Amino acid sequence: MDEKPITEEIDTLITAIRDIPKKFPENEDGSFLISWYTEIDRYKKEMLRVIKLFFKDNSPYLAELDKIPVPSFQTVSQERARFADRSCMYIGPLPALGAFYMGFAVPAVHLLETIKLELEKSPRRVSDSNGFEKVYRICTRFKLIADQLKERYDNRETLIIKDEHDVQDLFHALLKLYFDDIRPEEPTPSTAGSSSRIDFLLTRERILIETKMPRSSLGDKKLKEELIIDLECYQKHPGFDTLIFFVYDPDRYIQSPGAFETDFNEVRDDLCVRFLISQ
């Protein structure tokens, strides 16, 4: 994971919304309209995640997001049917093709550009209640720090990261740069008769942090299964808004880190989930 300006994520989201018609061009049966609807629903949830990560719960951006329309699946299905039947005997005007897309895209892009401008001009106005940016900075610099620790004068003893316990030790030390109240490993409420232990709790910032280090015996599929189980347990932890999974993968066992992050980055029951991989 390369270190990037936090606003670059917003730029990526804006581009993705604008490119929906290019990604799913018009076809004869009108199925592209269903694809547009699916993407719109996905990106509105992604916008909610971004706002919740960077701003307070009473941010007016949440109210603005609620105003952005997303049609029901039934409405889109009806428009698709009318589009597919356009060559048949049909009396009455066809609806504006994909009007629901423009109804979403125009206000969504405007809102994202407004948010980006505030983050660039007034970073102090971004809520410190979650501390996400500070944890994000630790994640993006973690590998550089771990590599630097290997280079010690006269080959003196140092911390060599070999497993998850080493990752936790170094991550805990780095958290102390920014946070005073760091509570290590605490059992989560049980799910289906079992519970997991979350690595770090930042109670003041309402953040949960779980660290992972893939191993050769744990492929992408098994790692995803393990993370899904952890997620089911962690999302039941009361009093927290954000869950960050940090995966240190220096041996590059994860083949498609970008896809991995996309699969897990979401909002679940008002809990923002952020998946960050360092290779």
PAZAPA-4460 file (N, C-alpha, C; in steps of 0.05 Angstrom, whole numbers, plus 32768, in hexadecimal, padded with zeros to 4 digits):
% residues 279
    n_x    n_y    n_z   ca_x   ca_y   ca_z    c_x    c_y    c_z   seq   type   mol
   8011   7FE8   8000   8000   8000   8000   8012   8019   8000     1      M     A
   8010   8029   7FEB   801F   8042   7FE9   8012   8057   7FF9     2      D     A
   8022   806A   8003   8017   8081   8011   800C   8095   7FFD     3      E     A
   7FF3   809C   7FFF   7FE6   80AE   7FED   7FD7   80C3   7FFC     4      K     A
   7FD3   80DB   7FF0   7FC2   80EF   7FFE   7FA7   80E3   8003     5      P     A
   7F9B   80EA   801A   7F82   80DE   8021   7F6C   80E7   800D     6      I     A
   7F6F   80FE   8000   7F5C   8108   7FED   7F5D   80F8   7FD3     7      T     A
   7F72   80E9   7FCE   7F73   80D9   7FB6   7F5D   80C4   7FB5     8      E     A
   7F55   80BA   7FCC   7F3F   80A7   7FCD   7F26   80B4   7FC3     9      E     A
   7F22   80CD   7FC9   7F0A   80DB   7FC0   7F0B   80DF   7FA1    10      I     A
   7F23   80E6   7F97   7F26   80E8   7F7A   7F20   80CE   7F6C    11      D     A
   7F29   80B8   7F77   7F23   809E   7F6B   7F05   8098   7F6B    12      T     A
   7EF7   80A0   7F80   7EDB   809C   7F82   7ECC   80AD   7F6D    13      L     A
   7ED4   80C6   7F6A   7EC8   80D8   7F57   7ECB   80CD   7F3A    14      I     A
   7EE3   80C3   7F34   7EE8   80B8   7F19   7ED7   809F   7F15    15      T     A
   7ED4   808E   7F29   7EC5   8076   7F26   7EA7   807C   7F21    16      A     A
   7E9D   8090   7F2E   7E80   8098   7F2A   7E7C   80A3   7F0E    17      I     A
   7E8F   80B3   7F05   7E8D   80BF   7EEA   7E8F   80AA   7ED4    18      R     A
   7E9E   8094   7EDA   7EA4   8080   7EC6   7E90   8069   7EC5    19      D     A
   7E7A   806A   7ED5   7E67   8055   7ED5   7E5C   804F   7EB9    20      I     A
   7E53   8064   7EAA   7E49   805E   7E8F   7E5E   8052   7E7C    21      P     A
   7E77   8059   7E80   7E8C   804E   7E6F   7E91   8031   7E77    22      K     A
   7E90   802B   7E91   7E95   8010   7E9A   7E7F   7FFD   7E91    23      K     A
   7E66   8007   7E90   7E4F   7FF7   7E88   7E40   8005   7E71    24      F     A
   7E4A   8003   7E59   7E3D   8011   7E42   7E22   8006   7E3B    25      P     A
   7E13   8015   7E2C   7DF8   800E   7E24   7DF8   7FF3   7E15    26      E     A
   7DE5   7FE2   7E1A   7DE1   7FC9   7E0B   7DC4   7FC5   7E05    27      N     A
   7DBE   7FB1   7DF4   7DA3   7FAE   7DEA   7D8E   7FA6   7DFF    28      E     A
   7D96   7F96   7E12   7D82   7F8C   7E25   7D7E   7F9F   7E3D    29      D     A
   7D8E   7FB4   7E3E   7D8B   7FC7   7E53   7D97   7FBF   7E6E    30      G     A
   7DA6   7FA9   7E6E   7DB1   7F9F   7E87   7DC6   7FB2   7E93    31      S     A
   7DD1   7FC4   7E81   7DE4   7FD8   7E8B   7DD8   7FEA   7EA0    32      F     A
   7DBD   7FEE   7E9F   7DB0   7FFF   7EB3   7DB1   7FF2   7ECE    33      L     A
   7DAF   7FD8   7ED0   7DB1   7FCA   7EE9   7DCD   7FCD   7EF4    34      I     A
   7DE1   7FCB   7EE2   7DFD   7FCE   7EEB   7E02   7FEB   7EF5    35      S     A
   7DF5   7FFE   7EE8   7DF8   801A   7EF2   7DEC   801C   7F0E    36      W     A
   7DD5   8011   7F12   7DC8   8012   7F2C   7DDA   8005   7F41    37      Y     A
   7DE5   7FEE   7F3B   7DF6   7FE0   7F4F   7E0F   7FF1   7F56    38      T     A
   7E1B   7FFE   7F42   7E32   800F   7F47   7E2A   8028   7F58    39      E     A
   7E13   8033   7F51   7E0A   804B   7F60   7E06   8044   7F7D    40      I     A
   7DF8   802E   7F82   7DF3   8025   7F9E   7E0E   8021   7FAD    41      D     A
   7E21   8015   7F9F   7E3B   800F   7FAB   7E4A   8029   7FB2    42      R     A
   7E4A   803C   7F9F   7E5A   8054   7FA3   7E4D   8067   7FB7    43      Y     A
   7E32   8066   7FBA   7E26   8076   7FCF   7E2E   806B   7FEB    44      K     A
   7E30   8051   7FEE   7E39   8045   8007   7E57   804D   800B    45      K     A
   7E66   804E   7FF6   7E82   8055   7FF9   7E85   8072   8002    46      E     A
   7E74   8083   7FF7   7E74   80A0   8000   7E6D   80A2   801E    47      M     A
   7E5A   8092   8027   7E53   8092   8043   7E6C   808A   8054    48      L     A
   7E7A   8076   804B   7E92   806D   8059   7EA7   8083   805B    49      R     A
   7EAB   8091   8045   7EBF   80A7   8045   7EB7   80BD   8058    50      V     A
   7E9E   80C5   8057   7E95   80DB   8069   7E97   80D3   8086    51      I     A
   7E90   80BA   808D   7E91   80B1   80A8   7EAD   80AE   80B2    52      K     A
   7EC0   80A8   80A0   7EDC   80A6   80A8   7EE9   80C1   80AE    53      L     A
   7EE1   80D5   809F   7EF0   80EE   80A1   7EE1   8104   80B1    54      F     A
   7EC7   8101   80B6   7EB8   8116   80C2   7EA7   810C   80DA    55      F     A
   7E9D   811F   80EA   7E8E   8119   8101   7E72   810E   80FA    56      K     A
   7E66   8101   810D   7E4C   80F5   8108   7E36   8109   8100    57      D     A
   7E39   8122   8109   7E25   8136   8103   7E2D   8147   80EA    58      N     A
   7E40   813D   80DA   7E49   814C   80C3   7E31   8151   80AF    59      S     A
   7E2F   8169   80A5   7E19   816F   8092   7E1D   815F   8078    60      P     A
   7E35   8154   8073   7E39   8144   805B   7E28   812B   805C    61      Y     A
   7E22   8121   8074   7E10   8109   8076   7DF4   8110   806C    62      L     A
   7DEB   8128   8074   7DD0   8130   806B   7DCF   8135   804D    63      A     A
   7DE5   8140   8042   7DE7   8144   8025   7DE7   812A   8016    64      E     A
   7DF5   8116   8021   7DF6   80FC   8014   7DDA   80EF   8014    65      L     A
   7DCB   80F2   802A   7DB0   80E7   802B   7D9E   80F2   8015    66      D     A
   7DA3   810A   800D   7D92   8117   7FF9   7D98   810D   7FDC    67      K     A
   7DAE   8101   7FD8   7DB5   80F7   7FBD   7DA4   80DF   7FB7    68      I     A
   7D95   80E0   7FA1   7D81   80CA   7F9C   7D8E   80B1   7F90    69      P     A
   7D85   809A   7F99   7D8B   8080   7F8E   7D70   8072   7F8A    70      V     A
   7D69   806C   7F71   7D4E   8060   7F6C   7D4D   8044   7F77    71      P     A
   7D35   803A   7F79   7D31   801E   7F82   7D38   800C   7F6B    72      S     A
   7D3F   7FF3   7F72   7D46   7FDF   7F5E   7D2E   7FDA   7F4C    73      F     A
   7D16   7FDC   7F56   7CFD   7FD8   7F46   7CFB   7FED   7F31    74      Q     A
   7D01   8006   7F38   7CFF   801C   7F25   7D13   8018   7F0E    75      T     A
   7D2B   8010   7F15   7D40   800C   7F01   7D39   7FF4   7EEF    76      V     A
   7D2D   7FDF   7EFB   7D25   7FC8   7EEB   7D0F   7FCF   7ED7    77      S     A
   7CFD   7FE1   7EDF   7CE8   7FEA   7ECD   7CF3   7FFA   7EB6    78      Q     A
   7D07   800B   7EBC   7D13   801B   7EA7   7D22   8009   7E94    79      E     A
   7D2F   7FF4   7E9F   7D3D   7FE1   7E8D   7D29   7FD3   7E7A    80      R     A
   7D12   7FCB   7E85   7CFE   7FBD   7E75   7CF4   7FCF   7E5F    81      A     A
   7CEF   7FE8   7E65   7CE5   7FFB   7E51   7CFB   8000   7E3B    82      R     A
   7D14   8001   7E44   7D2A   8004   7E31   7D2C   7FEC   7E1F    83      F     A
   7D2A   7FD4   7E2A   7D2D   7FBC   7E1A   7D15   7FB9   7E06    84      A     A
   7CFE   7FC4   7E0D   7CE6   7FC1   7DFC   7CE3   7FD9   7DE9    85      D     A
   7CF7   7FE9   7DE6   7CF5   8002   7DD6   7CEF   7FFC   7DB9    86      R     A
   7CF7   7FE4   7DAF   7CF2   7FDE   7D93   7CD7   7FD1   7D8E    87      S     A
   7CC8   7FCC   7DA5   7CAE   7FBF   7DA2   7C98   7FD4   7DA0    88      C     A
   7C80   7FCB   7D9D   7C69   7FDE   7D9C   7C65   7FE9   7DB8    89      M     A
   7C6E   8002   7DBC   7C6C   800E   7DD6   7C61   802B   7DD3    90      Y     A
   7C4D   8031   7DE2   7C42   804C   7DE1   7C4A   805B   7DFA    91      I     A
   7C55   8073   7DF6   7C5D   8083   7E0D   7C7B   8088   7E0C    92      G     A
   7C84   809E   7E17   7CA0   80A6   7E16   7CB1   8094   7E28    93      P     A
   7CC9   808E   7E1E   7CDC   8080   7E2F   7CE8   8093   7E43    94      L     A
   7CEF   8089   7E5B   7CFC   809A   7E6F   7D17   80A3   7E65    95      P     A
   7D21   80B9   7E6F   7D3C   80C2   7E68   7D4F   80AB   7E6F    96      A     A
   7D5F   80A3   7E5C   7D71   808C   7E60   7D84   8092   7E77    97      L     A
   7D82   8080   7E8B   7D95   8083   7EA1   7D93   809D   7EB0    98      G     A
   7D7B   80A9   7EB0   7D78   80C3   7EBF   7D80   80C0   7EDC    99      A     A
   7D7B   80A8   7EE7   7D82   80A4   7F03   7DA0   80A5   7F08   100      F     A
   7DB0   809F   7EF3   7DCD   80A1   7EF5   7DD5   80BE   7EF9   101      Y     A
   7DCB   80D0   7EE8   7DD2   80EC   7EEA   7DC8   80F8   7F04   102      M     A
   7DB0   80EF   7F0D   7DA5   80F8   7F26   7DB7   80F2   7F3E   103      G     A
   7DC6   80DC   7F3B   7DD9   80D5   7F50   7DF4   80E2   7F4B   104      F     A
   7DFE   80DF   7F33   7E1A   80E6   7F2D   7E20   8104   7F32   105      A     A
   7E0F   8115   7F29   7E14   8132   7F2A   7E16   813B   7F47   106      V     A
   7E03   8136   7F59   7E06   813F   7F75   7E1B   812F   7F84   107      P     A
   7E20   8116   7F7C   7E34   8106   7F8A   7E50   8111   7F85   108      A     A
   7E56   8117   7F6C   7E70   8122   7F65   7E74   813D   7F72   109      V     A
   7E5F   814D   7F72   7E60   8168   7F7E   7E66   8166   7F9C   110      H     A
   7E59   8153   7FAA   7E5D   814F   7FC7   7E7A   8146   7FCC   111      L     A
   7E84   8133   7FBC   7E9F   8129   7FC0   7EB4   813F   7FBB   112      L     A
   7EAF   8150   7FA7   7EC2   8165   7FA2   7EC2   817A   7FB9   113      E     A
   7EAB   817E   7FC5   7EA9   8190   7FDC   7EB8   8185   7FF4   114      T     A
   7EB5   816B   7FF8   7EC3   815E   800F   7EE1   815F   800A   115      I     A
   7EE9   815A   7FF2   7F06   815A   7FEC   7F11   8176   7FF1   116      K     A
   7F03   818B   7FE9   7F0C   81A6   7FEC   7F0F   81AD   800A   117      L     A
   7EFD   81A4   801B   7EFF   81A9   8037   7F17   819B   8043   118      E     A
   7F1C   8182   803B   7F32   8173   8045   7F4D   8180   803E   119      L     A
   7F4E   818B   8026   7F66   8198   801C   7F6B   81B3   802A   120      E     A
   7F56   81C2   802E   7F59   81DD   8039   7F58   81DE   8057   121      K     A
   7F48   81CD   8063   7F45   81CF   8080   7F47   81B3   808D   122      S     A
   7F5F   81A7   808C   7F62   818C   8097   7F5C   818B   80B5   123      P     A
   7F5E   81A1   80C3   7F59   81A0   80E0   7F3B   819D   80E6   124      R     A
   7F2A   81A3   80D2   7F0E   81A0   80D6   7F05   8183   80D3   125      R     A
   7F16   8172   80C8   7F10   8156   80C7   7F10   814B   80E4   126      V     A
   7EFC   813B   80EA   7EF9   8132   8105   7F11   8122   810F   127      S     A
   7F1B   8129   8127   7F2F   811A   8134   7F23   8103   8145   128      D     A
   7F08   8102   8145   7EFB   80EF   8157   7F02   80D2   814E   129      S     A
   7F07   80CD   8135   7F0D   80B2   812D   7F2B   80AD   8129   130      N     A
   7F3A   80C2   8124   7F57   80C0   8121   7F5F   80AF   8109   131      G     A
   7F4D   80AC   80F6   7F53   809A   80E0   7F6C   80A2   80D1   132      F     A
   7F6F   80BC   80CC   7F86   80C5   80BC   7FA1   80BE   80CA   133      E     A
   7FA1   80BF   80E4   7FBA   80B8   80F2   7FC0   809B   80F0   134      K     A
   7FAC   808A   80F3   7FB0   806D   80F0   7FB8   8067   80D3   135      V     A
   7FAB   8074   80C1   7FB1   8071   80A4   7FCF   8077   809F   136      Y     A
   7FD8   808C   80AB   7FF4   8094   80A7   8007   807F   80B2   137      R     A
   8000   8073   80C9   8011   805D   80D4   8011   8046   80C0   138      I     A
   7FFA   803F   80B5   7FF8   8028   80A3   8009   802C   808A   139      C     A
   8008   8045   807F   8016   804A   8066   8035   804B   806A   140      T     A
   803E   8051   8083   805B   8053   8088   8066   803B   8096   141      R     A
   8055   8027   809C   805D   8011   80AC   8074   8001   80A0   142      F     A
   8073   7FFB   8087   8088   7FEB   807A   80A2   7FFA   807A   143      K     A
   80A1   8014   8074   80BA   8024   8075   80C7   8023   8090   144      L     A
   80B7   8025   80A5   80C2   8024   80C0   80CD   8008   80C6   145      I     A
   80BE   7FF3   80BF   80C7   7FD8   80C4   80E2   7FD3   80B5   146      A     A
   80E4   7FDC   809D   80FD   7FD8   808E   8114   7FE8   809A   147      D     A
   810F   8000   80A4   8124   8011   80B0   812E   8004   80C9   148      Q     A
   811D   7FF7   80D8   8126   7FEA   80F1   813A   7FD3   80EC   149      L     A
   813B   7FC9   80D4   814E   7FB4   80CE   816A   7FBF   80CB   150      K     A
   816C   7FD8   80C5   8186   7FE5   80C1   8190   7FF2   80DB   151      E     A
   819E   7FE2   80EC   81A7   7FED   8105   81C6   7FEE   8106   152      R     A
   81D0   8002   8114   81ED   8005   8116   81F9   7FEC   8122   153      Y     A
   820F   7FE3   8116   821F   7FCD   8120   820E   7FB4   8124   154      D     A
   81FA   7FB1   8113   81E9   7F99   8114   81DD   7F93   812F   155      N     A
   81D5   7FA8   813D   81C9   7FA5   8158   81AE   7F98   8156   156      R     A
   81A5   7F8D   816C   818B   7F80   816D   8174   7F94   8166   157      E     A
   8160   7F8A   8158   814A   7F9B   8150   8131   7F8A   814E   158      T     A
   811B   7F96   8147   8101   7F88   8143   80FF   7F7F   8126   159      L     A
   8100   7F65   8122   80FC   7F59   8108   80DF   7F4E   8107   160      I     A
   80CF   7F57   80F5   80B3   7F4F   80F4   80B1   7F34   80E6   161      I     A
   80AA   7F20   80F6   80A7   7F05   80EC   808A   7EFB   80EC   162      K     A
   8079   7F06   80FE   805E   7EFD   8100   804C   7F13   810A   163      D     A
   8033   7F0C   810E   801F   7F21   8116   8025   7F2D   8131   164      E     A
   8031   7F1F   8143   8038   7F2A   815D   804D   7F41   815A   165      H     A
   8060   7F3D   8148   8073   7F53   8142   8065   7F6B   8136   166      D     A
   8052   7F66   8124   8043   7F7B   8118   8034   7F8B   812D   167      V     A
   8027   7F7D   8140   8019   7F8A   8155   802B   7F9B   8167   168      Q     A
   8043   7F90   816D   8055   7F9F   817F   805D   7FBA   8172   169      D     A
   8065   7FB9   8159   806E   7FD1   814B   8056   7FE4   8147   170      L     A
   803F   7FDA   813F   8028   7FEA   813B   801F   7FF8   8154   171      F     A
   8021   7FEA   816B   8019   7FF5   8185   802C   800D   818B   172      H     A
   8046   8009   8187   8059   801F   818C   8053   8037   817B   173      A     A
   804C   8033   8162   8047   8049   8150   802D   8058   8157   174      L     A
   8019   8049   8161   8000   8055   8169   8005   806A   8180   175      L     A
   8019   8065   8190   801F   8076   81A7   8029   8092   819D   176      K     A
   8030   8094   8184   8038   80AF   8179   8020   80C2   817A   177      L     A
   8008   80B7   8176   7FF0   80C8   8172   7FDA   80C4   8188   178      Y     A
   7FDA   80AD   8195   7FC3   80A7   81A6   7FCC   80A1   81C3   179      F     A
   7FBD   80AA   81D6   7FC3   80A6   81F2   7FB5   808D   81FE   180      D     A
   7F9C   808A   81F5   7F8C   8074   8200   7F8A   805D   81EC   181      D     A
   7F9D   804A   81EE   7F9F   8033   81DC   7F9A   801A   81EC   182      I     A
   7F85   800C   81E6   7F7F   7FF4   81F6   7F84   7FDB   81E5   183      R     A
   7F98   7FCB   81EC   7F9F   7FB4   81DC   7F8C   7F9D   81E1   184      P     A
   7F8E   7F8A   81CE   7F7E   7F72   81CD   7F68   7F6E   81E2   185      E     A
   7F4F   7F6F   81D7   7F38   7F6C   81E8   7F25   7F59   81DA   186      E     A
   7F19   7F46   81E8   7F06   7F34   81DC   7EEE   7F43   81D1   187      P     A
   7EE4   7F3B   81B9   7ECC   7F46   81AE   7EB4   7F36   81B6   188      T     A
   7E9B   7F41   81B5   7E84   7F32   81BB   7E82   7F19   81AA   189      P     A
   7E79   7F03   81B5   7E79   7EE9   81A7   7E65   7EE9   8190   190      S     A
   7E6C   7EDB   817B   7E5B   7ED7   8163   7E5B   7EB9   815D   191      T     A
   7E43   7EAE   815D   7E40   7E91   8158   7E50   7E81   816B   192      A     A
   7E51   7E8A   8184   7E5F   7E7A   8199   7E7D   7E7F   819A   193      G     A
   7E88   7E90   818A   7EA5   7E96   818B   7EAA   7EB3   818B   194      S     A
   7EC1   7EBB   8194   7EC9   7ED8   8194   7EE5   7EDA   818B   195      S     A
   7EEC   7EF3   8182   7F08   7EF9   817A   7F12   7F0F   818B   196      S     A
   7F2D   7F13   818A   7F39   7F28   8199   7F42   7F3E   8186   197      R     A
   7F38   7F56   818B   7F40   7F6D   817B   7F5B   7F77   8185   198      I     A
   7F6D   7F7E   8173   7F89   7F85   817B   7F8A   7F9F   818B   199      D     A
   7F7D   7FB5   8180   7F7F   7FCF   818D   7F64   7FDD   818C   200      F     A
   7F5E   7FEB   81A2   7F46   7FFB   81A3   7F4F   8018   81AA   201      L     A
   7F47   802B   8199   7F4B   8047   819E   7F2F   8052   81A7   202      L     A
   7F2A   8051   81C1   7F10   8056   81CB   7F07   8073   81C6   203      T     A
   7F19   8086   81CA   7F12   80A2   81C6   7F0B   80A8   81A9   204      R     A
   7F1A   809B   8196   7F15   809F   817A   7F01   808B   816E   205      E     A
   7EF8   8078   817E   7EE4   8064   8176   7EED   8053   815F   206      R     A
   7F06   804A   8160   7F12   803A   814B   7F1B   801F   8156   207      I     A
   7F16   800A   8146   7F20   7FF0   814B   7F35   7FEA   8136   208      L     A
   7F4C   7FDE   813F   7F61   7FD7   812C   7F69   7FBA   812F   209      I     A
   7F6A   7FAC   8119   7F72   7F90   8118   7F8A   7F8E   8105   210      E     A
   7FA0   7F82   810E   7FB7   7F7E   80FD   7FBA   7F61   80F4   211      T     A
   7FC4   7F5E   80DC   7FC7   7F43   80D1   7FE2   7F42   80C2   212      K     A
   7FED   7F2A   80C1   8005   7F25   80B0   8001   7F0A   80A2   213      M     A
   7FFC   7F0A   8088   7FF7   7EF0   807A   8010   7EDE   807B   214      P     A
   800A   7EC4   807A   801F   7EB1   807A   801C   7E9F   8061   215      R     A
   8031   7E8F   805B   8031   7E7F   8042   801A   7E6B   8042   216      S     A
   8012   7E61   8059   7FFD   7E4D   805A   7FE1   7E59   8059   217      S     A
   7FE0   7E74   8057   7FC6   7E81   8057   7FC2   7E90   803D   218      L     A
   7FB4   7E84   802A   7FAF   7E90   8010   7F9B   7EA6   8012   219      G     A
   7F96   7EB3   7FFB   7F82   7EC9   7FF9   7F67   7EC0   8003   220      D     A
   7F5E   7EA8   7FFA   7F43   7E9F   8001   7F40   7E9B   801F   221      K     A
   7F54   7E8D   802B   7F53   7E87   8047   7F55   7EA1   8058   222      K     A
   7F66   7EB3   804F   7F68   7ECD   805D   7F4E   7EDC   805D   223      L     A
   7F40   7EDC   8046   7F26   7EEA   8044   7F12   7EDD   8057   224      K     A
   7F12   7EC2   8058   7F00   7EB4   806A   7F05   7EBB   8087   225      E     A
   7F1E   7EBD   808E   7F26   7EC4   80A9   7F1D   7EE0   80B0   226      E     A
   7F21   7EF3   809D   7F1A   7F0F   80A1   7EFB   7F12   80A3   227      L     A
   7EEC   7F03   8093   7ECF   7F05   8095   7EC5   7EFC   80B0   228      I     A
   7ED1   7EE7   80BB   7ECA   7EDE   80D6   7ED1   7EF3   80EB   229      I     A
   7EE9   7EFF   80E8   7EF1   7F14   80FB   7EDE   7F2C   80F9   230      D     A
   7ED6   7F33   80E0   7EC5   7F4A   80DC   7EAA   7F46   80E9   231      L     A
   7E9F   7F2E   80E7   7E85   7F28   80F4   7E87   7F2C   8112   232      E     A
   7E9D   7F25   811E   7EA1   7F29   813B   7EA5   7F46   8142   233      C     A
   7EB7   7F54   8133   7EBF   7F6F   813A   7EA8   7F83   8136   234      Y     A
   7E97   7F7F   8123   7E82   7F93   811D   7E6D   7F93   8134   235      Q     A
   7E6E   7F7F   8146   7E5C   7F7F   815D   7E68   7F8D   8175   236      K     A
   7E80   7F97   8172   7E8D   7FA5   8189   7E80   7FC0   818D   237      H     A
   7E73   7FC5   81A4   7E64   7FDE   81A7   7E76   7FF6   81AB   238      P     A
   7E6B   800D   81A2   7E78   8027   81A8   7E8F   802F   8195   239      G     A
   7E90   8022   817D   7EA5   8029   816A   7E9A   802E   814F   240      F     A
   7EA6   8041   8140   7E9C   8049   8126   7EAD   803E   810F   241      D     A
   7EC6   8037   8114   7ED9   8030   80FE   7EE8   8017   8105   242      T     A
   7EEB   8005   80F2   7EFB   7FED   80F5   7F10   7FED   80DF   243      L     A
   7F2A   7FED   80E8   7F40   7FED   80D5   7F4E   7FD2   80D6   244      I     A
   7F4F   7FC4   80BF   7F60   7FAD   80BC   7F7A   7FB5   80AF   245      F     A
   7F91   7FB2   80BD   7FAB   7FB7   80B2   7FB9   7F9D   80AC   246      F     A
   7FC0   7F99   8093   7FCD   7F80   808B   7FEA   7F86   8082   247      V     A
   7FFD   7F7C   8091   8019   7F7F   8089   8022   7F66   8079   248      Y     A
   8027   7F6A   805F   802C   7F54   804D   8046   7F58   803E   249      D     A
   805D   7F58   804C   8077   7F5D   803E   807F   7F48   802A   250      P     A
   8074   7F30   802D   807B   7F1A   801A   8067   7F18   8003   251      D     A
   8054   7F2B   8003   8040   7F2D   7FED   8031   7F13   7FE7   252      R     A
   8026   7F08   7FFD   8015   7EF1   7FFA   7FFA   7EF8   7FEE   253      Y     A
   7FF1   7F11   7FF3   7FD8   7F1A   7FE7   7FDD   7F23   7FCA   254      I     A
   7FD1   7F16   7FB7   7FD7   7F1B   7F9B   7FCB   7F34   7F90   255      Q     A
   7FB3   7F3B   7F99   7FA6   7F53   7F8F   7F9D   7F65   7FA6   256      S     A
   7FB0   7F74   7FB2   7FA9   7F84   7FCA   7F93   7F99   7FC5   257      P     A
   7F93   7FA5   7FAD   7F7F   7FB9   7FA7   7F63   7FAD   7FA8   258      G     A
   7F60   7F95   7F9C   7F45   7F88   7F9C   7F3E   7F7F   7FB8   259      A     A
   7F52   7F76   7FC7   7F4D   7F6E   7FE3   7F42   7F85   7FF3   260      F     A
   7F4E   7F9D   7FF0   7F45   7FB4   7FFF   7F29   7FBC   7FF7   261      E     A
   7F24   7FBB   7FDC   7F09   7FC3   7FD2   7EF3   7FB0   7FDD   262      T     A
   7EF9   7F96   7FDF   7EE6   7F83   7FE8   7EDD   7F88   8005   263      D     A
   7EEF   7F93   8015   7EE9   7F95   8032   7EE2   7FB1   803A   264      F     A
   7EE9   7FC6   802A   7EE3   7FE1   8032   7EC5   7FE6   802E   265      N     A
   7EB7   7FEB   8044   7E9A   7FEE   8043   7E90   7FFA   805D   266      E     A
   7E76   7FFF   805E   7E68   8006   8077   7E56   7FF0   807E   267      V     A
   7E59   7FE5   8096   7E48   7FCF   80A0   7E3B   7FD7   80BA   268      R     A
   7E20   7FDA   80B8   7E11   7FE1   80D1   7E1E   7FF9   80DF   269      D     A
   7E23   800E   80CF   7E2F   8027   80D9   7E4C   8024   80E2   270      D     A
   7E59   800E   80DD   7E75   800A   80E3   7E85   800D   80C9   271      L     A
   7E97   8021   80C7   7EA7   8024   80B0   7EBF   8010   80B1   272      C     A
   7EC1   8000   809D   7ED6   7FEC   809B   7EEB   7FF5   8087   273      V     A
   7F04   7FF6   808F   7F1A   7FFF   807E   7F30   7FEA   807E   274      R     A
   7F37   7FE1   8067   7F4B   7FCB   8064   7F64   7FD7   8057   275      F     A
   7F7A   7FD6   8064   7F93   7FE2   805A   7FAA   7FCD   8059   276      L     A
   7FB6   7FCA   8042   7FCB   7FB6   803E   7FE5   7FC4   8039   277      I     A
   7FFA   7FBB   8046   8015   7FC5   8042   8027   7FAE   8038   278      S     A
   8032   7FB2   8020   8044   7F9E   8014   805F   7FA9   800E   279      Q     A
***
